[in-house]
Amino acid sequence: MEQITANELLTEAMKELEKLQPGETFIVKDLFQGIRWNRFPRNERILLGTLFLNYVKTERPDIEPSGKNGANQQKYTMR
């Protein structure tokens, strides 16, 4: 299993945001390729979700939290 911390994942997710277009809706999982997301420990994925939401609220006015999906995952929309 890949050993990676939520803070490292946040850094990676922040880089991937630059590839998104205005109007696109995504969940944090979408920022990671293929099945890689499932290899991260569950506790790190949950912590990453919290860190990402805080990052968006404090530093990214161009990204809007836009409700939850059916799996209770936070959705975001690029403005």
Beta strands, then each sheet from edge to edge (+ up, - down):
strand 1: 25-27
strand 2: 63-68
strand 3: 74-78
sheet 1: 1+ 3- 2+
end
